Amino acid sequence: MKVKMLSRNPDNYVRETKLDLQRVPRNYDPTLHPFEVPREYVRALNATKLERVFAKPFLASLDGHRDGVNCLAKHPKSLATVLSGACDGEVRIWNLTKRKCIRTIQAHEGFVRGICTRFCGTSFFTVGDDKTVKQWKMDGPSCGEEEEPLHTILGKTVYTGIDHHWKEGIFATCGQQVDIWDEQRTNPICSMTWGFDSISSVKFNPIETFLLGSCASDRNIVLYDMRQATPLKKVILDMRTNTIGWNPMEAFIFTAANEDYNLYTFDMRALDTPVMVHMDHVSAVLDVDYSPTGKEFVSASFDKSIRIFPVDKSRSREVYHTKRMQHVICVKWTSDSKYIMCGSDEMNIRLWKANASEKLGVLTSREKAATDYNQKLKEKFQHHPHIKRISRHRHLPKSIYSQIQEQRIMKEARRRKELNRIKHSKPGSVRIVSEKKKHIVAVVK
Amino acid sequence: METAPKPGSDVPPKKDRPQAKRKKPRRYWEEETTPTAAGASPGRPRKQKNREPRPQKSKSAPIQKKPRFSRKPQVLKKPQEWKSPGPQRSLSGAQDPFAGPAPVPVEVVRKFRRIDKSKKLPPSKSKAQSRLEAAEAEEEEISVKAARSELLLAEEPGFLEGEDGEDTARIRQADIVEAVDIASAAKHFDLNLRQFGPYRLNYSRTGRHLALGGRRGHVAALDWVTKKLMCEINVMEAVRDIRFLHSEALLAVAQNRWLHIYDNQGIELHCVRRCDRITRLEFLPFHFLLATASETGFLTYLDVSVGKIVAALNARAGRLDVMTQNPYNAVVHLGHSNGTVSLWSPAMKEPLAKILCHRGGVRAVAVDPTGTHMATSGLDHQLKIFDLRGTFQPLSARTLPQGAGHLAFSQRGLLAAGLGDVVNIWAGSGAASGPSLERPYLTHRLAGHVHGLQFCPFEDVLGVGHSGGVTSMLVPGAAEPNFDGLESNPYRSRKQRQEWEVKALLEKVPAELICLDPRALAEVDVVSLEQEKKERIERLGYDPEAKAPFQPKPKQKGRSSTASLVKRKKKVMDEEHRDKVRQSLKQQQQQKQEKAKPTGARPSALDRFVR
C-alpha cells in the first residue's frame, strides 16, 4: 500500500512575526473561483457607482477680469501658465498652481480678439479691435520699465484671430483675408482670400505645419497651404462655423464647431462627408480644442456648458456646467491632458478635471492597480443596461434639459414627415440622405 | 499557437559551416567534445551562439519562432525537445539550458480558457470583428500565463495505491492511520455521542471549522484541526440540519419549529419565523442566500446579509427533504418522491429543469464542484450519475444492495455514499471525468447509521455524522491541495477574515443572476441585438447597414460611356447572383444529406408515411 495524505506545514502559510506581511498563496484554478462573471459584474457596477459618486470635476475659478473672457492661450513650455484676453482689451497671465493672476496688461482698445503664444514660449501675440497686432514678452517688465509691446503692427482692417506657426517665426492672422506674417516684418508675406467675407478664426496644423484652416461667416471652411499663394479647397456647410481645431495626432483630421449646435469632424482629404457629426449641444458651439492625445476634444457652447466628445463618437461623454457659468466663449485642454480651462461671459476662467472622477495627486501603486482594474471592468461591462444607465446619467440645468426634450420632439417630427414622404411617393424618387451628408452644401477645390 | 514543426534546435544552420573549423576559446565549464551527430545534445545551440554574435537577428527569426505551449504534457521531462529561442547570453558566457518561457501543456491551458469558440456570433462590422479578435488573442495569452502559474503551486494531492492486485477498498482506516504521518493521523477521530443521536454536520468554507447538530438538540461548533470547542449548546428541540453561514462566526440551525441563527459563542441571534419546519439547509456563499426546504413544500431563500426573504417558491411536490446546491451555478436541486429532481433559481417561480431520475423516490442528490456531474440515489436502490451540461442524460448507473441515503462529492470529484452504516467512496480518473462506479475506492463501516456526509474542503477528510456520533475519515486524494488565499484561506487570521468579509459583502451577487449558465452575463445577447436592429430599421424606414448597390466609378475620359458603365454594373450584379445561386445549391445539398442520414440505419415499413 502506498499512501500520501495532504499534510500542510502551517509554517509555510502563516507569517512568522507580526512585522511580516501575511502570506497569501494563490491558485488561479477556475473551479476555486466560481461565479467569475457575476462577481466581476457586481464589481463593475460598484466601480461605476463610485465613479459617479466621486465625479467632482470643478477645480477652481480664476476671477479678475473685468469683462467677458474672449480668448485663451496655453503656454507651450510651462503647464502652469495660461494667458487670457478679455472683451475690454485686457490680457492677463495666470499661474494655475497658485490660481492667481501674475500679470495684467491693457493690450488693446476694445476686444482682444485673439491671443497666441510663440512656440518657444518667450513671447506672445495679441490682436484686437483697434486693428493692431502686438507682440509681448512673456516675462513682465523689470522695475521702473513701462509695460510695452515688443512690436506693434498697424493694419488696415480689424483682425479677428491669430495663430502662430508651430516651428518657425511665422504667424497668421485673419480678418477680411488670411495674412501670413514673418515676425521680423511689418507687412504680411502673403495674404489669401476666397470670396469676400470676414474670417473668424485661423489655425495652423500642428503636424503638417504648412497647412492652415480657417472658417468664415459665409458658412465655409477653407484650407490653405502656406507654400502656395492660393487656398487649397473649401467646404460649405449649412450654417456658419465658429472655429476649427486640428487633431494633434492625426494630421488630416480637424473638427469644426458650428452654429447649428453640432460639431463636424472632417478628414481633410475627403471633405464631402464628415467622419463624424457630434451632436449634443443645444445652442451654437463657440470653441473646440483637442486633447493632446488626439482621442477626445472639448467644446464650448452658447448653452452655458462645455462638453467632452470622443473623436469617434457622435455623443458626448461628459458635460460640465455650473450655475454661475454663462455663455462659454473659449476653451482649452491643457498640455498634460488632465485639465480643461474655459473662459466665459461672466468674466471668469474655470479649471476642470478632464476626467471627472479622477483622483488627483500621487497614487500609491495599490491605488493605481485598483483604478486600472476598475477601469477595465467598467469597459468590459459598459453595455449592460444597468451599468450603462448609471454611467451615462448626468444632472443637467433645467434650461438645457428642456431644450434637449424640445429638440428631440422636433427631430422626431422631422423624421416622421420624411418617412411619410418616402411612403407616399414613388419608390426611389426620394433620396435618403444620411445625417452626415445632410449638412454639407458643397465642396469647392 | 500550434506546435509548428521546428527545424531549429538539432539541425545546425548552414551558415555556421564555414566558420566551424576555427578553434574558439573555451570556458572550462563548457563541454570538451564537439558534437558529431546531427541529433545533438543540449550543448549544441551554445556553440551556435558563440559563433553568431547576435542570433536573434531577422535571419534566424522564423526558425526560432517559439510556440507558446506544446501538445505533450510530459514535455517537461525532455529538455532537448524544448524549443530553443535565440539563446540568451549572460555576462559569464554560461548559457541557460532551459532558455525561454516554460512550455505549458494543452490540457492545463484548456482549463483556464474562458471563451467558447464553438459558439457562433452574428456577423459584425469589421471594427467590432477586429476588436473581438484582439480580445480573443489576449484571452489566449492570459490563459497561457495562468496555466504557467501552476508551476508555482506548492502542494501535491494525496493518493492511495494498492500494491499489484490489492484492492484499495480493502484497506482499513486503521491501516491508513498507521501509514501516514502524525499530523495526518490526528485528522482521523471518532466522537462518541450516542446520547443525542444521529448527527448532521457541516464544515465551514475554509475547512477549518466543523458544526454538529444532533437530532436530540445537541449543537456544537469546533475548530476540528486543533480540536478546540467554540460552543456547545442544547437547543432543547429537534435539530434537522445545521449550516455555517459565510464565515465560521454564524451558524444556522433548522430546528423543529423555526430556523435559528447562532453565533460562534452559542448565543441565539435570530429566530426566523417565516421559515418554519425546515428539513434541509443550503448556503450559497457568493449570493449570501440561505436556501431552506421545508416540510410544507416551500423552497425559501433568505438573504442573510440584509435578513430579507428573497423568494419563497412552492415546489408543489409535497414534503421536501432532499436538497443540494450546484456550487458551479448556485442552482438548488430538490429531490422529490416521484423520482424527479428539479432545479430551482430564486428568479423563477417554476423550476429551471426537471429530470426524471428514478423509478421510486429520490433519496439523495449531490453535485460536484465543477457543476458537470450530478449523483442521485433513489428508493429503487440505484445510484446514477448525470451529465449536467445541457443534456441531463445519465452517464452511468449502478444498483446498490440497499441504496444510498446520503451522497457527497469531494473537491477532486470523489463520490461518497452512505449505505446504512457503511460509507463507500468511488473515485474517477480525474475531476473532469466523474467517478467510475465499478469498484469503490474506499469503504468504511461505522458505529451507527449514516445521517450526514461531507468532505472537508482542502483536507483529505470525510466527515460522517451517524447515530453513534461523528467520525472523521481519512480519504487520501479527496481535496484540492492548493487553496487560494484570497478566496478561502484555512490559515487566515482574524484581521484577514474581517477584510475578506467586507470584500465578499461588497461583491455579493444579486439573487436574480442565478441561472443555469453563470457565464451568460458575459456573452453576446444575440436575441435582443437582432430585435434592436429590427426596431431600428423600422424606425428609420431603411436599413442603414445594408450594402449599397454597386455604382461604377467614372473612369478616364472616353472610357466611361454609358454602355461600358452598364456593362460593368451588370458584370458585378451577375457575379453576385452567381454567388447566391451557388450558396443556395450548397445548402440544398446539405439539407438532402441530413435528411438521408437518420433513415439510413434500417428502413422500416412505416417510413413511407414520413414526409
Interface residues (C-beta under 8 A of the other chain):
Chain A: M1 K2 V3 K4 M5 L6 S7 R8 P10 N12 Y13 V14 Q22 R23 V24 P25 R26 N27 Y28 D29 P30 T31 L32 H33 P34 F35 E36 V37 P38 R39 E40 Y41 V42 R43 N46 K380 H384 R415 E418 L419 I422 K423 I432 S434
Chain B: K111 F112 R114 A146 S149 E150 L152 L153 A154 E155 E156 P157 G158 F159 L160 E161 G162 E163 E166 T168 I171 D175 I176 A179 V180 D181 A183 S184 K187 F286 P327 Y328 N329 A330 P369 T370 Q411 A431 F458 E459 D460 L474 P476 A479 E480 P481 N482 F483 D484 G485 L486 E487 N489 P490 Y491 S493 Q496 L506 E507 K508 V509 P510 L513 P518 R519 A520 L521 A522 L540 G541 Y542 P544
